[in-house]
Amino acid sequence: MDPRPSSKKDRIDALASTAGTGTAVADVHVSAAGKVKDTGGVSLIASAWARLRRDPVFLLGAVITILFVVLALLSPWIAPNDPTKRMPELLKDLTPGNIPGAAPGFPLGSDEFGRDLLSRLIGGARQTLIVGVFATLFGLAGGITLGTLAGAFGGWIDSLVMRIVDVMLSIPSLLLAVSIAALAPEPSQWTVIIAIATVQVPIFARLLRGSMLAQRASDHVLAARALGVTQGAIVFRHMLPNSLGPVIVQSTLVLATSILDAAALSFLGLGNPDDRQPEWGAMLGTATRYIQDYPHLAFYPAACIIVVALGFTLMGESLREALDPKSRR
């Protein structure tokens, strides 16, 4: 037998021997086992923000996005010159075989018509923001409508909506957007917005439908049904608000895709034909005619598109990982 004392064994034996007498309970104190500090609960948003503000990827994306939005909103006042006006200082050196480069007052030089290239890039930020935001909002509205119908009611409604969504997803997004934009009698900014929004609808619908199906089996929805709450109140007060989180996060990623698609449609000549309203995709398409001799005319709008799309993508991916319990570290 081991002669060494065992304090744990002695306490267990003491509790077992006096379990029925009621005398040993007073001698045993819970405080002897230690205390757990009450730190309080933390909401999902607060927990996500605590991670995001330490994430350099999110901060980089947020800085790019904020700068782009501010530049787009203040472009009429920030642009050093009128982006639609042909500048006399540039026209004097503009010839069919020569496009003026950087000059005093014109850091990026001229475009093919003698207009300030820097001012047109700044003005194009507003058009890009308008197309990206409106296309995302319209696509979000359509996706929420279809996703709510499919996820809330199920049955033949769910099957019908999902088959439509599957058909739309089976077509490459850019090809579908080009086909829709080409149906318009005259290309315009709104045809681009409608075409891109239509492409984004099935993405939001499928995501929202999956979230709502998970909500249908949750405890609070089952409790609401047991209490006799109407179907409409269950859908719009319980299921839909709790399913919108992933959809809102996805919208930041879709915004980057919308900017790229808008630039692609304008590059192909399906955007706004009014050259007085600069747009990065249209500027890039026009610059391809001068790509060998003046590559900077294509480089600057292409760089703007890439950097802005990268900013939204970095911010959206970081936000998705911060809000997704499976991705938390």
C-alpha positions in Angstrom: 0.0 0.0 0.0 1.2 3.5 -0.8 2.0 5.2 2.5 1.8 8.7 1.0 -1.2 10.7 2.0 -3.8 11.5 -0.7 -5.8 14.6 0.1 -8.1 14.2 -2.9 -8.8 10.6 -1.9 -9.5 11.6 1.7 -12.0 14.3 0.6 -13.9 11.9 -1.6 -14.0 9.3 1.2 -15.3 11.9 3.6 -18.1 13.0 1.3 -19.1 9.4 0.6 -19.1 8.4 4.3 -21.3 11.3 5.4 -23.5 11.7 2.3 -26.6 10.6 4.2 -26.0 12.4 7.5 -26.2 16.0 6.2 -23.3 17.1 8.4 -20.5 17.0 5.8 -22.2 19.4 3.4 -21.6 22.4 5.7 -17.9 21.5 5.9 -17.4 21.5 2.1 -17.1 24.9 0.5 -17.4 25.5 -3.3 -15.0 28.4 -3.0 -12.2 25.9 -2.3 -12.4 24.9 -6.0 -11.7 28.4 -7.2 -13.8 31.1 -8.8 -14.6 32.0 -12.4 -14.5 35.7 -13.3 -17.7 37.0 -14.8 -16.6 38.9 -17.9 -20.0 39.5 -19.5 -21.1 38.7 -23.0 -19.9 40.2 -26.3 -22.2 40.7 -29.3 -21.3 39.3 -32.7 -20.8 42.7 -34.2 -18.5 43.8 -31.3 -16.5 40.6 -31.5 -16.2 41.0 -35.3 -15.1 44.6 -35.1 -12.5 43.7 -32.5 -10.9 41.3 -35.0 -11.3 43.6 -38.0 -9.6 46.6 -36.6 -6.5 44.5 -36.0 -6.7 42.9 -39.5 -4.3 44.6 -41.9 -6.1 43.2 -44.9 -9.4 44.7 -43.9 -7.8 48.0 -43.1 -6.1 48.2 -46.5 -9.4 47.4 -48.2 -11.3 49.9 -46.1 -8.8 52.7 -46.8 -9.0 52.0 -50.6 -12.8 51.9 -50.5 -13.1 55.1 -48.4 -10.7 57.0 -50.6 -12.6 55.9 -53.7 -16.0 56.9 -52.3 -14.8 60.3 -51.2 -13.1 60.9 -54.5 -16.3 59.9 -56.4 -18.5 62.1 -54.3 -16.2 65.1 -54.4 -15.0 64.7 -58.0 -16.7 67.9 -59.4 -14.7 69.9 -56.8 -11.5 67.9 -56.8 -10.9 67.6 -60.5 -8.4 70.4 -61.5 -10.1 71.0 -64.9 -13.4 70.3 -66.6 -13.2 66.7 -67.8 -15.4 67.4 -70.8 -13.6 70.5 -72.0 -10.7 70.5 -74.5 -7.9 72.5 -73.0 -6.1 75.1 -75.2 -2.8 74.4 -73.5 -3.0 70.8 -74.7 -4.6 71.4 -78.1 -1.6 73.4 -79.3 0.6 70.3 -79.2 -2.1 67.8 -80.2 -1.7 66.4 -83.7 -3.0 63.2 -85.4 0.4 61.6 -84.6 1.1 63.2 -81.2 -0.8 63.1 -77.9 0.8 65.5 -75.4 2.2 64.0 -72.3 2.7 65.5 -68.8 2.8 69.3 -68.7 2.5 72.0 -66.1 -1.0 71.9 -64.7 -1.7 68.5 -66.4 0.3 65.8 -64.5 -1.0 62.9 -66.7 -1.1 64.8 -69.9 -3.9 64.8 -72.5 -6.3 62.2 -73.9 -6.8 61.8 -77.7 -9.1 64.8 -77.9 -7.0 67.3 -75.8 -8.8 66.9 -72.5 -7.1 66.6 -69.1 -6.6 62.9 -68.5 -6.3 63.3 -64.7 -9.7 65.2 -64.5 -11.3 62.5 -66.6 -10.0 59.8 -64.3 -11.4 61.6 -61.3 -14.7 62.2 -63.0 -14.9 58.6 -64.0 -14.8 57.5 -60.4 -18.3 58.9 -59.9 -19.8 57.1 -62.9 -18.1 53.8 -61.7 -19.5 54.3 -58.2 -23.0 55.0 -59.5 -23.1 51.9 -61.7 -21.6 49.6 -59.1 -23.9 50.8 -56.2 -27.1 50.8 -58.2 -26.5 47.5 -59.8 -25.7 45.9 -56.4 -28.8 47.4 -54.8 -31.1 46.3 -57.6 -29.6 42.8 -57.6 -29.9 42.7 -53.9 -33.6 43.6 -54.0 -34.4 41.0 -56.6 -32.4 38.3 -54.8 -34.1 39.1 -51.5 -37.5 38.8 -53.2 -36.7 35.4 -54.8 -34.8 34.1 -51.8 -37.6 34.9 -49.4 -40.2 33.2 -51.6 -38.1 30.1 -51.9 -36.9 29.9 -48.3 -40.1 30.9 -46.6 -42.7 28.8 -48.4 -40.8 25.8 -49.8 -42.6 23.2 -51.9 -43.3 23.9 -55.5 -42.5 27.6 -55.1 -39.0 26.7 -53.9 -38.6 24.3 -56.8 -39.7 26.8 -59.4 -37.5 29.6 -58.1 -34.5 27.5 -57.7 -34.8 26.1 -61.3 -34.9 29.6 -62.6 -31.9 30.5 -60.5 -30.0 27.4 -61.7 -30.6 28.3 -65.3 -29.3 31.8 -64.7 -26.2 30.5 -62.9 -25.5 28.0 -65.7 -24.7 30.9 -68.1 -21.4 32.8 -67.6 -22.1 36.1 -65.8 -20.4 38.3 -68.3 -22.0 36.6 -71.3 -25.4 36.9 -69.7 -24.8 40.6 -68.9 -23.7 41.2 -72.5 -26.8 39.5 -73.9 -29.1 41.6 -71.7 -27.3 44.8 -72.5 -27.4 44.0 -76.2 -31.2 43.8 -76.1 -31.6 47.5 -75.4 -32.4 49.7 -78.4 -29.7 52.2 -77.4 -26.9 51.6 -75.0 -26.9 53.8 -71.9 -25.8 53.8 -68.3 -29.1 52.3 -67.1 -28.8 49.4 -69.5 -25.5 48.5 -67.9 -27.0 48.8 -64.4 -30.0 46.6 -65.3 -27.8 44.0 -67.1 -25.4 43.7 -64.1 -28.2 43.7 -61.5 -29.9 40.8 -63.3 -26.7 38.8 -63.2 -26.4 39.4 -59.5 -29.9 38.3 -58.6 -29.4 34.5 -58.5 -26.3 34.9 -56.3 -28.3 36.7 -53.6 -31.3 34.5 -54.0 -29.4 31.3 -53.5 -27.6 32.6 -50.5 -30.7 34.0 -48.8 -32.6 30.8 -49.5 -30.0 28.7 -47.7 -30.0 31.0 -44.7 -33.8 31.0 -44.5 -34.0 27.2 -44.7 -31.6 27.0 -41.7 -33.9 29.5 -39.9 -37.0 27.4 -40.5 -35.8 24.7 -38.2 -34.5 27.0 -35.5 -36.0 27.0 -32.0 -37.4 30.5 -32.1 -39.3 29.9 -35.3 -40.8 26.6 -34.0 -41.8 28.4 -30.8 -43.5 31.2 -32.8 -45.4 28.6 -34.8 -46.5 26.8 -31.6 -47.8 30.2 -30.2 -49.9 30.7 -33.3 -48.0 33.5 -34.9 -49.0 34.0 -38.5 -46.7 32.9 -41.4 -46.1 36.5 -42.6 -45.0 37.6 -39.1 -42.7 34.6 -38.8 -41.1 35.3 -42.2 -40.6 39.0 -41.9 -40.1 39.4 -38.2 -38.1 36.3 -37.3 -36.7 34.5 -40.4 -35.7 37.3 -42.8 -33.9 39.6 -40.3 -31.8 36.7 -39.0 -30.9 35.6 -42.5 -29.7 38.9 -44.0 -26.3 38.9 -42.4 -24.5 36.7 -45.0 -26.3 38.5 -47.8 -25.2 41.9 -46.7 -21.6 40.7 -46.4 -21.8 39.2 -49.9 -23.0 42.5 -51.3 -19.5 44.0 -50.6 -18.0 41.3 -52.8 -20.6 41.6 -55.5 -19.9 45.4 -55.6 -16.4 44.6 -56.7 -17.7 42.2 -59.4 -20.2 44.9 -60.5 -17.5 47.4 -61.1 -15.5 44.9 -63.2 -18.6 43.9 -65.2 -19.5 47.5 -65.8 -16.0 48.3 -67.1 -16.2 45.2 -69.3 -19.5 46.3 -70.9 -18.3 49.8 -71.4 -15.1 48.4 -72.9 -17.2 46.5 -75.4 -19.2 49.6 -76.4 -22.4 48.6 -74.5 -22.2 51.4 -71.9 -23.1 55.1 -72.0 -22.2 56.4 -75.5 -22.0 60.0 -74.3 -18.3 60.7 -74.2 -18.8 63.8 -72.1 -19.4 61.6 -69.1 -16.1 59.8 -68.5 -16.1 56.2 -67.4 -13.1 54.0 -66.8 -14.2 51.1 -68.9 -15.1 53.3 -71.9 -11.7 55.1 -71.5 -9.9 51.8 -71.5 -11.8 50.7 -74.6 -10.9 53.9 -76.5 -7.3 53.7 -75.4 -6.8 50.3 -77.1 -6.4 52.2 -80.4 -3.3 53.9 -79.1 -1.9 51.1 -77.0 1.3 50.7 -78.9 2.4 54.4 -79.0 0.6 55.7 -75.8 0.2 52.8 -73.4 -0.4 55.2 -70.5 -3.9 56.0 -71.8 -4.9 52.4 -71.1 -2.7 51.9 -68.0 -4.3 54.6 -65.8 -8.0 53.6 -66.2 -7.1 49.9 -65.9 -5.1 50.5 -62.7 -8.0 52.5 -61.2 -10.4 49.6 -61.9 -8.1 47.0 -60.5 -7.3 48.9 -57.3 -10.9 49.8 -56.5 -12.1 46.2 -57.2 -9.3 44.9 -55.0 -10.3 47.3 -52.1 -13.9 46.0 -52.1 -12.7 42.4 -52.3 -10.3 42.6 -49.5 -12.8 44.4 -47.3 -15.6 41.9 -48.1 -13.5 38.8 -47.6 -12.3 40.0 -44.2 -15.8 40.9 -43.2 -17.1 37.5 -44.2 -14.4 35.7 -42.2 -14.9 37.9 -39.1 -18.7 37.2 -39.1 -18.5 33.5 -40.0 -18.1 31.3 -36.9 -16.4 28.6 -38.9 -13.7 31.0 -40.1 -12.8 32.6 -36.8 -9.4 32.1 -35.4 
